[in-house]
């Protein structure tokens, strides 16, 4: 080894979860080592949609950081989501909070993550190692030891705690927590950037197409700055395996031949080859901590099972982890028992949403029900208002998973 140093915390992975956690710890004068395998700016295969919760979380972390993001130019505003049912009938849901219009954003992760990454440069107590590959981690009752290679040089760092913020294929998780892959809570996804896709509405609604040809998956179209779009498809891994689906061929066929896309993509140009990625979906039964170890973001599997959105929850996990770590440092306690409090806090905040979204995901398997709900919502003001309200209220969303809701929908007037 050519280098050795001691830190309070080592974070592996400089996505939103790792960056936000490092940012908050640095503000409290914690000594942080951040290890990232890529060199910024770097691409991250993702849908690129930044939910309403992204700005909400940034404001909780640092009002000035949130304001810088609002002024950040490499993003586009979106004022709602367009749901397209298997029947091809659509339903528009404007973003709002307490009946007031809200704005979400779409930004390439290459740009958004780099925006956050650059904010770390102001802190003297964060040491960043880019282009660094972790190849071993050891924990004991007294410390964590991390070995990695950077530019052919070998390094060893030691700390009181290690954070795995290194994505869906987390090395930290595999080494220290060893959760088994559950295909019921794992989705396969493809993404390709296009330019000159036609037909987005004037408020740049993001689009989720639940078409009969691709159920129980969906195809998305998200507008981006500079007349570009993020186009992709996602489906549960168990369904891809069971039905032996070639997602790339399905995506290419849909964009070329399906009536919903054929004209919209007639003059469109792909800006890259199709990129594949995995999405570990939220599951409150998943273990996300151990002795001297926490998992954050995608490494912890915090992606919404229905929408596939994970950036807001990743940032939230970074915020929660930072608060937990400060308590660990104050008590000088980094044990597995202590860290279970982090699991508890995360799932208190997100667990109910995960389970409701999982049930909604299962409802996609009943296209006639989906079709009827969308059709009814477009003609029934009360139902339409209720569905719009589910975007901001998990208890309202929970009603959508109950058989009694659909009984009243088909056979009686909703109360």
N, C-alpha and C positions, 0 to 999 in steps of 0.2 A: 504494500500500500504506500502511496506517495503523499497522502494527505489524511489528517485526522483532526476532527473538531467536535465540540460538544454544543448542542443546541437545546432549547427547551422543547421544541416541536419540529418534527420533520414531516413535510407534506409531499406526497407523491402525486403529481398531476396538477397542471395549471389550467384546468377548465374553470367555469364559473364557481363551482363549489370550493375548490382548493384556493382560488384567488381571493374569494370573499372571506374565507376563514383566515387566510394569511393577513389580509388587510385589517380585519378587526383585531387580531392578536397583536399586530405591529403597533396599532394605535395604543395598545395597553403595555407597550415596551417588552413584549415577549420576543425572545430570539428565535427566529424561524428560518429553516432551510427549506426551500421549495425546489423539488426535483422534477423536471419536465423532459420527456423524451424527444420532443420536437423543438424547432426554433421558431419563435414568433416573428411575424404573423404566420399562423399555420391553419390549414383547413380542418374542419370537424364535420363529418358527415352527419347531417341532422335536417330536420324540417325547417329550422331557422325562425319559427314563430316564437315571439316573446310575449307571453301572456300578460294580462293585467297585473298579475302577482309579481312580475319582475320589477316594475317600477315601485310597487308597494313595498317589496322587500328592500330595494335599494334605499328608499326613504327611511326605513327603520334602521338601516345600517349607518347611513350618512346622508344628510339632506343635500350637502354639496355634491356628493357623488351622484345622487339621483338627478340633480339639476344638470350636471355635466352630461349625463346620458341623454336627457331630454334635448340638450343642445347638439348632441352627436349627430352628424349629418349622414352617416352611411347606414341609414335605416329608412323605412317607409311606414307611415301611419296606416293602421287598419282599424275600422270602426265596428267590425262585427264578423260573424261567421255565417257562411251559407252551407246549410245541410242539404244534400241531394239524396233523396230516398231511392230505393231500388226501382220504383216506378218512374224515376227521372223527374218527379215533382220536387221542387225545392222549397225550403223554408229559411227565411233570413232571421238571424238572432243578433240584434245590435248589442254591443258591449255597453253595460251600464252598471252603476252602483247606486243603490237607493234611488232608483228611477232617474238618475242623472247620467247623461252620456259619458262614456269613457273611451279612451284611446289605447289600443295595444300597438305593438310594432312587429315588423318583420325585418331582420337584419342577418346577413350571412354571418355564420359563427366565426369565420375567419376575421371579420371586422369587429364583431361584438366582443369576442374573447380577447382580442388584441387591445381593444379600448380598456377593458378591465385590467389587463396585464400591465399596461403602461402606467396605470395608477399606482402600482406597487413600487415604481422606481423612486418615489419620494421618501421611502422608508430606509433608514440606515440599518435597521435590525432585521431586514429580510435579505438573505443571501440566496440568489437564484442560480440554479444549475440547469441550463438548457442543453439540448442534444445529449441527454444523459439517460442511460439505461440501467435501471436497478436490476441486479442479478442475485442478490441475497438479502434476507432480513432475518435477524435473530432477536428474540425478546428474552428477558430474564426478569427476575423480581425487582431489579434495580435500574434497568435501562433497555433501550432499543438500539440495535446496531444495524446500520444500512450500508451495504456495499453496492457501488455502481461504477459504470465506466462512462467517461466523458472524453471524447477525442482521443481514444486509445489509452487514456490515463485512468488508473484505478484510484477510487476514493472510498474512504470509510467515514461515515458520520455517526455520531451517537446523540441520543436525545432521551427525554423522559417519556415521549409519546410519539407514535407514528399515525398519520392520517392517510387512508387510501382514498384519493380523489382521482384515481387513474382509470375511470371509465368502465364500460361494460365488461371488458376483459381484464379487470383489475388484478395485477400481480400481487398487491398487498392482500386482497381478499383470498386469493388462491393459496397464498403462503400461510396466512395467519388465522383465517376463519373457515375456509373450505366449505362454503355452501354448495350444495349440489344444484345443477341446472334443472329447473322445473319448466318444461316447455309450455305448461299452462300459464306461466307468468313470464313468457319471453316471446318477443315478436321479431320477425325478420323484416327488414326495410330496405328499400332502394331509393336513391335520390339522383336526380340529374338536373343541372341548371340549363334553362332555356332562355332565349331572348325572343321578343316579338310574339309572345302568346297573346291572343286576342280575347276579349270578352269579360275582363274583370269589371266589376261595377265601379262607380265613381268614388265610393268610399273604401275601395280596396279590400272588400271582405275576403278573408281566407276561405277556401272551399274544401269541404270534405265530401267526397263522392262515394256513397255506399251503394254501388251498383250491383245488380244481381249477378253479373258475370264474375265478380271478384269477392262476393261474400264468402266467409265472414270478415274479409279484409276491407280496406278502403283505399281510394286514391286521393291524393291531395294536390291542390294547386294553390301556392302562396305567392302573391305578388312581391317583387323586390324592387329596389331602386334601379334606375337606368334601364327601364323597360325589360327587366329580367324577371324570371320566375323560378321558384323552387318547386319541382314536380317530383312526386314520389308515390310509392305504394307500400303498404304495410299489412302484414298478416301474422297471426299467431304461428309460431314455429311448429307447433304440433299439427296444425292444419296443412302447412306447407309440406311436412314430412308425410302425413297420412295420405294426402291427395297427390303427392309427387308433383307439386306445382313449380314450374319454372317462372319465377316472378319477373325476371327480365323480359322474357318473351311475352308474358301477359301485359306488362306495362307498354311495351313497344306496340303490340297489337291494338290495345285500347286507344292510344294516342293517334294511331294511324287510321283506325277503322270505325271506332265507336261514334255514333251520332253526336254524343255530348262533346267530343273533342276534335273530331275530324276537321271541321272548318276552323276551329280555334288554333289548330297547330299547322294549318296548311302552309303558312309562311314563316313558321317558327323555326329556329335553329338551335340545335343542341350545342352547348358550350363546353361539354366534357363527356367523357364516357360515363356510363352508369356506375354509381358507387353503392356498395352494399354496407349495411351496418346492422347491429343487433340492439334491441331495446329490452333491458331487464325491467319488467313492469312491477309496479308497486305491490308488495305482498307483506302484510303486517306480521307474518310468521317468520320472515327472514331475519336471521341474526346479523346485526350490523356493528357489533363491537366485540372486543376481547381484551385480554390483559394488555394494557398499554397500546391499544389500537382502536380506532374508529374508522368507519366507512362513510363516505359522503357521496352525494349526487348519484350518477349512474352506477358507481361501484357499489352503492348501497341498494340499488334497484328502486329508485324513487320516481319512476316515470308513470304518469297517469295511464291506467290500462285502457281507457276509452279514447282519449284524444291523442295520446302519444307524446304529450308535452312534458318536458322534464327540466327546462332551464329554471323556471320559477322555483320548483322544489329543490333543485341543486343549490341555488343561492340561499334558500331558506335553511337547508341542512348545514351550509357553511356558517350561517349566522348562529344557529343553535349549537353547533359544535364549538364555536369560539367561546360562547358563554359557558358551556360545560367544561372546556379546557381551563378557563380561568379559575373555575371552582376547584378543579383537580390540582392546579398549581398551588392555590391557596391552602388546600388541605394536604398537599403532598401525597396524593392518593390517585394512582392511575390503574388500579386493579380492575379485573373483569367485573367484579361486583359493583364498583363505583361507576363503571362505564355503561352498565345496564340502565342507568338513569338517562343516558343519551338515547338509547333505543326507545325507552318509555316516552320521552319527550317528543321524539320524531313521530312516533305512531299515534300519540295523542293529537298531534297537529295534522297528520296526513292519513292515518289509518282508515277513518270512516270514509273519506273521499275515495281511497283506493278500492274499498269493498263495494261501494256504490257504483263506481266506474266499471269494476269487473262485472257486476250484474248487468249494467247497461251494454257492455261488450257482448254478453251472452244473448241479449235480446236481438242483436243484429241477425242472429240465426233464424229469426222469424220475420221474413221480409214483408209479408202481408200486414203484420201488425205495425211495422215501421211505416209502410205506405199509408195505412189508415190514419196513423197519428199525424203525419205530415199534412195529409189532405184535410183532416179535421181542423188542424191548427190554422190553416190558411183561410178558413171560413168561420171560425169560432173565436171571437175576440177574447173571451175569458180564458180559453185554453192557450191561445197565443201569448197572452200576458203571463200566464203561469209558466210556460216553457221558457220565456225570456228570463223570468225570475230564477230559474234553476241554475243559470250561469253564475250567479253570485251567492247561492244558498244551497249548501249540501243537503239540508233537511228537505227542501223542496225537490231536489234531484232524487233523493231517496224514494220519494213517492212514485217516481217513474219505474221503480223496480218491483212494485207491489201488484199482484194480480187484481186486487180490488180496484185499482186505478183504471185498468183496462176493461174491467167489467162495467164500471160506470161509463166509460168512454163509449162502449158498444151499446149498452142497454139502458143507460139512464143519464140524466143531467148531472154534470159535476157540481158538487157543492163547494 
